[in-house]
Amino acid sequence: MADNKPELQRGLEARHIELIALGGTIGVGLFMGAASTLKWAGPSVLLAYIIAGLFVFFIMRSMGEMLFLEPVTGSFAVYAHRYMSPFLGYLTAWSYWFMWMAVGISEITAIGVYVQFWFPEMAQWIPALIAVALVALANLAAVRLYGEIEFWFAMIKVTTIIVMIVIGLGVIFFGFGNGGQSIGFSNLTEHGGFFAGGWKGFLTALCIVVASYQGVELIGITAGEAKNPQVTLRSAVGKVLWRILIFYVGAIFVIVTIFPWNEIGSNGSPFVLTFAKIGITGSGGHYQLCGADGCALWL
């Protein structure tokens, strides 16, 4: 008798997995969290992002080895159950579920806030409800279609970050938007020094920064739906980690180098200010779109 046990479709390619993890990580933690971490730590937040990124790199490389040998759907919860104890597997799985429930609530709320940028009279619960419905429909679609949706929505944010980094480097080294006079690196050491917030501020910011990398572990969650997982996951783990480090560290480096850290957050989003520096105004709406996009990807 044939075994008719239902199984997940393996339709996700390497590019889907890379952008699911990348898009899930680069989101509200970067777009909304950058200003708050800078207030705590000053320019040393750059070091916090590097340290947290290195820890994430080593953890994900280790998980990548396990995914290569056992590409199972439950990922790290299954590994904890099999190789440590059933209780730790149970605790890991439910802790992860609770984390996503808490994050989901905050992301739904954030979507309502972002949409009010364009429609200030709209009740906040309306766009939140629409977002939940759309995300549910996307998850009910075929796995390959879901991968394509995630891929192109994540590409919006990735492209925006790349453009911002390139523009920022032009301001720093070539003086774009600054009368041709390069800004240099003086803002990293002035206004209280590199560790302007002291060690207490640095460690507080580090806690927030660690949370902002949340989402990179989605590579492991996609293992059960990855096409040819041994090849796909190996490629995705290696590429995504470097890209996240470059995008996060690169974006924060540009921000803290161009602007005095104690002015960031008081005059709007640091990302919008970077574009405004060279005369590109009206970018606030685009970053609101990226933020809402980030919330949807996290959901």
DODREN-931813 format. One record per residue (C-alpha): y, x, z; residue number from 1; residue in one letter. Coordinates in nm, 4 decimals, always signed. Each point is the difference from the previous one (the first is absolute). Layout:
% residues N
{{Y, X, Z}, NUM, A}
...
END
This chain:
% residues 299
{{+0.0000, +0.0000, +0.0000}, 1, M}
{{+0.3371, +0.1394, -0.1000}, 2, A}
{{+0.2417, +0.1033, +0.2724}, 3, D}
{{+0.3018, -0.2281, -0.0350}, 4, N}
{{+0.1890, +0.1436, +0.2941}, 5, K}
{{+0.3728, -0.0235, -0.0829}, 6, P}
{{+0.1849, +0.3285, -0.0346}, 7, E}
{{+0.3604, +0.1028, -0.0489}, 8, L}
{{+0.1021, +0.0726, -0.3576}, 9, Q}
{{+0.0708, +0.3660, -0.0618}, 10, R}
{{+0.3008, -0.0314, -0.2286}, 11, G}
{{+0.2648, +0.2248, +0.1571}, 12, L}
{{+0.0768, +0.3182, -0.1901}, 13, E}
{{+0.1528, +0.3186, +0.1424}, 14, A}
{{+0.3532, -0.0967, -0.1073}, 15, R}
{{-0.0328, -0.3377, +0.1742}, 16, H}
{{-0.1164, +0.1576, +0.3256}, 17, I}
{{+0.2683, +0.2693, -0.0124}, 18, E}
{{+0.2811, -0.2515, -0.0433}, 19, L}
{{-0.1448, -0.2470, +0.2529}, 20, I}
{{+0.0074, +0.2736, +0.2637}, 21, A}
{{+0.3300, +0.1430, -0.1204}, 22, L}
{{+0.1716, -0.3373, -0.0251}, 23, G}
{{-0.1414, -0.1132, +0.3327}, 24, G}
{{+0.1317, +0.3111, +0.1723}, 25, T}
{{+0.3421, +0.0292, -0.1645}, 26, I}
{{+0.1619, -0.3159, +0.1228}, 27, G}
{{+0.1927, -0.1386, +0.2915}, 28, V}
{{-0.0770, +0.3065, +0.2125}, 29, G}
{{+0.1977, +0.2119, -0.2449}, 30, L}
{{+0.2578, -0.2456, -0.1366}, 31, F}
{{+0.0913, -0.1525, +0.3367}, 32, M}
{{-0.1281, +0.2595, +0.2469}, 33, G}
{{+0.1799, +0.3100, -0.1289}, 34, A}
{{+0.3349, -0.0880, +0.1573}, 35, A}
{{-0.1479, -0.0748, +0.3439}, 36, S}
{{-0.1975, +0.3251, +0.0162}, 37, T}
{{+0.3094, +0.1964, -0.1023}, 38, L}
{{+0.1957, -0.1542, +0.2863}, 39, K}
{{-0.2613, +0.1275, +0.2442}, 40, W}
{{-0.0700, +0.3477, -0.1353}, 41, A}
{{+0.2749, +0.0966, -0.2421}, 42, G}
{{-0.1011, +0.2415, -0.2788}, 43, P}
{{-0.3156, +0.1008, +0.1914}, 44, S}
{{-0.1547, -0.3268, -0.1176}, 45, V}
{{-0.0811, +0.1978, -0.3149}, 46, L}
{{-0.2307, +0.2202, +0.2097}, 47, L}
{{-0.1511, -0.3130, +0.1565}, 48, A}
{{-0.0930, -0.1332, -0.3442}, 49, Y}
{{-0.1558, +0.3346, -0.0951}, 50, I}
{{-0.2067, +0.0247, +0.3207}, 51, I}
{{-0.1204, -0.3600, -0.0194}, 52, A}
{{-0.0748, +0.0446, -0.3696}, 53, G}
{{-0.2159, +0.3062, +0.0664}, 54, L}
{{-0.2025, -0.1854, +0.2625}, 55, F}
{{-0.0453, -0.2897, -0.2416}, 56, V}
{{-0.1079, +0.2485, -0.2674}, 57, F}
{{-0.2750, +0.1522, +0.2158}, 58, F}
{{-0.1233, -0.3371, +0.1259}, 59, I}
{{-0.0157, -0.1452, -0.3504}, 60, M}
{{-0.1752, +0.3066, -0.1390}, 61, R}
{{-0.2640, -0.0440, +0.2691}, 62, S}
{{-0.0357, -0.3694, -0.0758}, 63, M}
{{-0.0161, +0.0830, -0.3694}, 64, G}
{{-0.3081, +0.2158, +0.0617}, 65, E}
{{-0.1703, -0.2909, +0.1751}, 66, M}
{{+0.1040, -0.2436, -0.2718}, 67, L}
{{-0.1536, +0.2313, -0.2589}, 68, F}
{{-0.3359, -0.0120, +0.1797}, 69, L}
{{+0.0147, -0.3652, +0.1091}, 70, E}
{{+0.2474, -0.2147, -0.1979}, 71, P}
{{-0.0390, -0.3122, +0.2156}, 72, V}
{{+0.2402, -0.2909, +0.0393}, 73, T}
{{+0.0515, +0.0319, +0.3750}, 74, G}
{{+0.1197, +0.3602, -0.0318}, 75, S}
{{+0.0855, +0.1687, +0.3314}, 76, F}
{{-0.1155, -0.2973, +0.2112}, 77, A}
{{-0.3482, +0.0292, -0.1497}, 78, V}
{{-0.0031, +0.3767, +0.0544}, 79, Y}
{{+0.1004, -0.0453, +0.3643}, 80, A}
{{-0.2807, -0.2540, +0.0430}, 81, H}
{{-0.2678, +0.2143, -0.1642}, 82, R}
{{+0.0843, +0.3466, +0.1232}, 83, Y}
{{+0.1666, -0.0586, +0.3370}, 84, M}
{{-0.0947, -0.3328, +0.1571}, 85, S}
{{-0.0090, -0.3715, -0.0867}, 86, P}
{{+0.2691, -0.0626, +0.2612}, 87, F}
{{+0.2407, +0.2509, -0.1579}, 88, L}
{{-0.0657, -0.1536, -0.3408}, 89, G}
{{+0.0720, -0.3454, +0.1424}, 90, Y}
{{+0.3145, +0.1242, +0.1735}, 91, L}
{{+0.1234, +0.1815, -0.3116}, 92, T}
{{-0.0531, -0.2993, -0.2280}, 93, A}
{{+0.1725, -0.2524, +0.2256}, 94, W}
{{+0.2837, +0.2380, +0.0858}, 95, S}
{{+0.0613, +0.0495, -0.3707}, 96, Y}
{{-0.0107, -0.3762, -0.0571}, 97, W}
{{+0.2484, -0.0593, +0.2819}, 98, F}
{{+0.2310, +0.2695, -0.1388}, 99, M}
{{+0.0096, -0.1680, -0.3415}, 100, W}
{{+0.0610, -0.3398, +0.1581}, 101, M}
{{+0.2999, +0.1386, +0.1882}, 102, A}
{{+0.1241, +0.1848, -0.3074}, 103, V}
{{-0.0529, -0.3072, -0.2170}, 104, G}
{{+0.2184, -0.2128, +0.2268}, 105, I}
{{+0.2800, +0.2568, -0.0060}, 106, S}
{{-0.0275, +0.0428, -0.3778}, 107, E}
{{+0.0137, -0.3745, -0.0612}, 108, I}
{{+0.3115, -0.0147, +0.2157}, 109, T}
{{+0.1525, +0.2942, -0.1887}, 110, A}
{{-0.0570, -0.1722, -0.3354}, 111, I}
{{+0.2086, -0.2932, +0.1188}, 112, G}
{{+0.2775, +0.2391, +0.1048}, 113, V}
{{-0.0072, +0.1845, -0.3346}, 114, Y}
{{+0.0142, -0.3186, -0.2078}, 115, V}
{{+0.3011, -0.1225, +0.1996}, 116, Q}
{{+0.1892, +0.2926, -0.1542}, 117, F}
{{+0.0087, -0.2025, -0.3249}, 118, W}
{{-0.0287, -0.3518, +0.1445}, 119, F}
{{+0.1775, +0.0022, +0.3381}, 120, P}
{{-0.0212, -0.3790, +0.0377}, 121, E}
{{-0.3788, -0.0103, -0.0400}, 122, M}
{{-0.2054, -0.0515, +0.3150}, 123, A}
{{-0.1913, +0.3153, +0.0868}, 124, Q}
{{-0.3378, -0.1757, +0.0200}, 125, W}
{{+0.0096, -0.1135, -0.3649}, 126, I}
{{-0.0277, +0.3426, -0.1710}, 127, P}
{{-0.2445, +0.1053, +0.2730}, 128, A}
{{-0.2294, -0.2937, -0.0807}, 129, L}
{{+0.0292, +0.0616, -0.3753}, 130, I}
{{-0.0870, +0.3677, +0.0521}, 131, A}
{{-0.3114, -0.0877, +0.2014}, 132, V}
{{-0.1123, -0.2433, -0.2724}, 133, A}
{{+0.0541, +0.2545, -0.2789}, 134, L}
{{-0.1803, +0.2752, +0.1887}, 135, V}
{{-0.2908, -0.2358, +0.0700}, 136, A}
{{-0.0253, -0.0869, -0.3708}, 137, L}
{{+0.0059, +0.3688, -0.0935}, 138, A}
{{-0.2838, +0.0702, +0.2424}, 139, N}
{{-0.2052, -0.2860, -0.1438}, 140, L}
{{+0.0293, +0.1445, -0.3514}, 141, A}
{{-0.2600, +0.2282, -0.1580}, 142, A}
{{+0.0057, +0.3428, +0.1589}, 143, V}
{{+0.1208, +0.1741, -0.3171}, 144, R}
{{+0.2888, -0.2466, -0.0397}, 145, L}
{{+0.0899, +0.0516, +0.3651}, 146, Y}
{{-0.0008, +0.3753, -0.0603}, 147, G}
{{+0.2365, -0.0392, -0.2957}, 148, E}
{{+0.2397, -0.2191, +0.2019}, 149, I}
{{+0.0106, +0.2541, +0.2820}, 150, E}
{{+0.0379, +0.2873, -0.2472}, 151, F}
{{+0.3090, -0.1344, -0.1741}, 152, W}
{{+0.1730, -0.1260, +0.3136}, 153, F}
{{-0.0544, +0.3362, +0.1670}, 154, A}
{{+0.1367, +0.1722, -0.3110}, 155, M}
{{+0.3399, -0.1646, +0.0628}, 156, I}
{{+0.0331, +0.1771, +0.3333}, 157, K}
{{-0.1433, +0.3293, -0.1209}, 158, V}
{{+0.2404, +0.0134, -0.2955}, 159, T}
{{+0.2953, -0.0834, +0.2253}, 160, T}
{{-0.0866, +0.2784, +0.2447}, 161, I}
{{-0.0422, +0.2542, -0.2815}, 162, I}
{{+0.3377, -0.0912, -0.1513}, 163, V}
{{+0.1661, +0.0225, +0.3409}, 164, M}
{{-0.1484, +0.3445, +0.0690}, 165, I}
{{+0.1087, +0.1329, -0.3414}, 166, V}
{{+0.3530, -0.1375, +0.0462}, 167, I}
{{+0.0155, +0.1387, +0.3527}, 168, G}
{{-0.1026, +0.3480, -0.1107}, 169, L}
{{+0.2720, -0.0179, -0.2648}, 170, G}
{{+0.2561, -0.0796, +0.2698}, 171, V}
{{-0.1256, +0.2797, +0.2280}, 172, I}
{{-0.0253, +0.2807, -0.2547}, 173, F}
{{+0.2353, -0.0995, -0.2833}, 174, F}
{{+0.2625, -0.2159, +0.1689}, 175, G}
{{-0.0666, -0.3237, -0.1889}, 176, F}
{{+0.2419, -0.2593, +0.1352}, 177, G}
{{+0.1739, +0.2638, +0.2109}, 178, N}
{{+0.2458, +0.1399, -0.2519}, 179, G}
{{-0.2472, +0.2616, -0.1214}, 180, G}
{{-0.0132, +0.1691, +0.3402}, 181, Q}
{{-0.3516, +0.0351, +0.1355}, 182, S}
{{-0.0527, -0.1356, +0.3498}, 183, I}
{{-0.2492, +0.2632, +0.1083}, 184, G}
{{-0.1903, -0.0166, +0.3278}, 185, F}
{{+0.2823, -0.0062, +0.2550}, 186, S}
{{-0.0783, -0.3552, +0.1151}, 187, N}
{{-0.3378, +0.1189, +0.1271}, 188, L}
{{+0.1558, +0.2223, +0.2667}, 189, T}
{{+0.3437, -0.1507, +0.0682}, 190, E}
{{+0.0851, -0.3073, +0.2126}, 191, H}
{{-0.2056, +0.1108, +0.2995}, 192, G}
{{-0.2493, +0.2291, -0.1698}, 193, G}
{{-0.3408, -0.0567, -0.1561}, 194, F}
{{-0.1456, -0.1404, +0.3258}, 195, F}
{{+0.3042, -0.2163, +0.0680}, 196, A}
{{-0.2043, -0.2542, +0.1943}, 197, G}
{{-0.1770, +0.2610, +0.2096}, 198, G}
{{-0.3749, +0.0101, +0.0551}, 199, W}
{{-0.0007, -0.3486, +0.1476}, 200, K}
{{+0.1619, -0.1433, -0.3109}, 201, G}
{{-0.2309, +0.2026, -0.2232}, 202, F}
{{-0.3166, -0.1213, +0.1755}, 203, L}
{{+0.1236, -0.3601, -0.0017}, 204, T}
{{+0.0701, +0.0209, -0.3721}, 205, A}
{{-0.3411, +0.1616, -0.0540}, 206, L}
{{-0.1691, -0.3094, +0.1446}, 207, C}
{{+0.1900, -0.2216, -0.2447}, 208, I}
{{-0.0691, +0.2370, -0.2893}, 209, V}
{{-0.3756, -0.0013, +0.0663}, 210, V}
{{+0.0012, -0.3791, -0.0286}, 211, A}
{{+0.1902, +0.0209, -0.3301}, 212, S}
{{-0.2969, +0.1797, -0.1611}, 213, Y}
{{-0.2152, -0.3003, +0.0746}, 214, Q}
{{-0.1636, -0.1305, -0.3169}, 215, G}
{{-0.1394, +0.3244, -0.1379}, 216, V}
{{-0.3374, -0.0911, +0.1547}, 217, E}
{{-0.0249, -0.2840, -0.2543}, 218, L}
{{-0.1781, +0.2519, -0.2210}, 219, I}
{{-0.2984, -0.0384, +0.2301}, 220, G}
{{+0.0217, -0.3790, +0.0049}, 221, I}
{{-0.0244, -0.0113, -0.3811}, 222, T}
{{-0.3260, +0.2002, -0.0012}, 223, A}
{{-0.2163, -0.3106, -0.0310}, 224, G}
{{+0.1845, -0.1121, -0.3141}, 225, E}
{{+0.0554, +0.3381, -0.1667}, 226, A}
{{-0.1518, +0.0640, -0.3402}, 227, K}
{{-0.2191, +0.3132, +0.0113}, 228, N}
{{+0.1169, +0.0669, +0.3592}, 229, P}
{{-0.1164, +0.3618, +0.0290}, 230, Q}
{{+0.2316, +0.0999, -0.2839}, 231, V}
{{+0.2766, -0.2559, +0.0517}, 232, T}
{{+0.0486, +0.0504, +0.3739}, 233, L}
{{-0.0125, +0.3777, -0.0225}, 234, R}
{{+0.2799, -0.0048, -0.2560}, 235, S}
{{+0.2040, -0.2604, +0.1887}, 236, A}
{{-0.0123, +0.1746, +0.3385}, 237, V}
{{+0.1173, +0.3333, -0.1409}, 238, G}
{{+0.2842, -0.1412, -0.2072}, 239, K}
{{+0.1336, -0.2648, +0.2367}, 240, V}
{{+0.0430, +0.2303, +0.2983}, 241, L}
{{+0.2169, +0.2489, -0.1883}, 242, W}
{{+0.2032, -0.2773, -0.1597}, 243, R}
{{+0.0692, -0.1703, +0.3310}, 244, I}
{{+0.1078, +0.3291, +0.1563}, 245, L}
{{+0.2280, +0.0756, -0.2957}, 246, I}
{{+0.1546, -0.3474, -0.0094}, 247, F}
{{+0.0515, -0.0311, +0.3749}, 248, Y}
{{+0.1132, +0.3541, +0.0722}, 249, V}
{{+0.1955, +0.0207, -0.3263}, 250, G}
{{+0.1874, -0.3249, +0.0621}, 251, A}
{{+0.0850, +0.0869, +0.3614}, 252, I}
{{+0.1057, +0.3535, -0.0978}, 253, F}
{{+0.2435, -0.1381, -0.2570}, 254, V}
{{+0.1473, -0.2490, +0.2474}, 255, I}
{{+0.0544, +0.2394, +0.2930}, 256, V}
{{+0.1374, +0.2704, -0.2307}, 257, T}
{{+0.2547, -0.2165, -0.1821}, 258, I}
{{+0.1347, -0.1983, +0.2958}, 259, F}
{{+0.0874, +0.0937, +0.3589}, 260, P}
{{-0.2825, -0.1484, +0.2059}, 261, W}
{{+0.2379, -0.1741, +0.2420}, 262, N}
{{+0.1542, -0.2016, -0.2850}, 263, E}
{{-0.3276, -0.1280, -0.1421}, 264, I}
{{-0.0712, -0.3618, +0.0870}, 265, G}
{{+0.3594, -0.0906, +0.0814}, 266, S}
{{+0.1030, -0.0380, -0.3642}, 267, N}
{{-0.3091, -0.1674, -0.1437}, 268, G}
{{-0.3383, +0.1176, -0.1204}, 269, S}
{{-0.0219, +0.3786, -0.0524}, 270, P}
{{-0.1834, -0.0648, -0.3270}, 271, F}
{{+0.2789, -0.2208, -0.1310}, 272, V}
{{+0.2578, +0.2582, +0.1134}, 273, L}
{{-0.1785, +0.2697, -0.2003}, 274, T}
{{+0.0388, -0.1980, -0.3229}, 275, F}
{{+0.3573, -0.0935, +0.0904}, 276, A}
{{+0.0771, +0.3711, +0.0415}, 277, K}
{{-0.0086, +0.0477, -0.3779}, 278, I}
{{+0.1669, -0.3320, -0.0767}, 279, G}
{{-0.3051, -0.2256, -0.0391}, 280, I}
{{+0.1104, -0.3057, +0.1951}, 281, T}
{{-0.1903, -0.3242, +0.0351}, 282, G}
{{-0.3264, +0.1792, +0.0755}, 283, S}
{{-0.0296, -0.1903, +0.3274}, 284, G}
{{-0.1662, -0.2903, -0.1755}, 285, G}
{{-0.2558, +0.2297, -0.1557}, 286, H}
{{-0.0888, +0.1503, +0.3366}, 287, Y}
{{-0.0302, -0.3477, +0.1465}, 288, Q}
{{-0.2509, -0.0682, -0.2784}, 289, L}
{{-0.1867, +0.3206, +0.0839}, 290, C}
{{-0.0058, -0.0977, +0.3648}, 291, G}
{{-0.1344, -0.3478, -0.0723}, 292, A}
{{-0.2484, +0.1551, -0.2416}, 293, D}
{{-0.1095, +0.2355, +0.2757}, 294, G}
{{-0.0567, -0.2893, +0.2394}, 295, C}
{{-0.2127, -0.1821, -0.2567}, 296, A}
{{-0.2099, +0.3100, -0.0646}, 297, L}
{{-0.0604, +0.0448, +0.3715}, 298, W}
{{-0.1183, -0.3593, +0.0222}, 299, L}
END
